[in-house]
Amino acid sequence: MPTMMAETPFLCIVTLCTLMLIQISARPTTFAEDFKAAWSESHIHQVDGGKAIQLVLDQSTGCGFSSKRKYLFGKVSMKIKLVPGDSAGTVTAFYMNSDTDTVRDELDFEFLGNRSGQPYSVQTNIFAHGKGDREQRVNLWFDPSLDFHTYSILWSHKHIVFYVDDVPIREYKNNQAKNIAYPTSQPMGVYSTLWEADDWATRGGLEKIDWSKAPFYAYYKDFDIEGCPVPGPANCPSNPHNWWEGYAYQSLNAVEARRYRWVRVNHMVYDYCTDKSRYPVPPIECHA
């Protein structure tokens, strides 16, 4: 009897912790568990029993999918294999969006297709309280069409970090104390699309899509969302014990900081902060 009494509180604690993790973290084993087609479902094909997805772009349409729920803070990741060969004019996107018009919050990965042999570029953008135009562009240091690579967005009260295979390529800090907008109140869904944008995507629209190469394919797998679902526990978004709010995640660690500098020095090809034609006076967040 004493043994059972000693074990019972322990089991209750374990059960409670498990339930808390279930509320906070959603790790779908298949696409259908946490995602749905957002448009052109006929161009979205499930692979390997729904553990992977193929998106198709042809002359009739592109396509996209979205999470069934929205989330407030956390980390989202997907493994993506991008369109191979001559993909000029195509855009494969992975992003979070509040789905609100005038005060939209959005965190974007946009992978810009290329002519064969040229680097694949990834453009990131951040919308906060309806204001975007914060584009940065990095040339990837590998061919992302040959294999799957992991792309992640970390969103906490302290900062937003875009990762490529655990290498941070962009950090946007919370500087609300300096009157700089930061997304803190609107939950966001998780989206991905494959579409045609040859008016701007490749060399500013100079390279047009070659429809003789169609259809174009992008692949996704290992859909991973860890965050506070909305609707969900009301205290989750402000809970300082969520792992993404922990001290170790409040800033880039030493290894991440070195990798971040390496990307910025060697692979960054555009930064809105240094575009004097658009911003003769750099936006205030560029100095923060």
Secondary structure, DSSP 8 states (H G I E B T S, - for coil): -HHHHHHHHHHHHHHHHHHHHHHHEE--SSHHHHEEEEE-GGGEEEETTTTEEEEEE-SS--EEEEESSEEEEEEEEEEEE---SS-TTEEEEEEEE---STT--EEEEEEE--STTS--EEEEEEEBTTB----EEEE-SS-TTSS-EEEEEEE-SSEEEEEETTEEEEEEE--GGGT-----S--BEEEEEEEE-TTTTTGGGTS---GGG-SEEEEEEEEEEEEEEESS-TTSTT-TTSGGGSGGGSS--HHHHHHHHHHHHHTEEEEGGG-TTT-SS--GGGG-
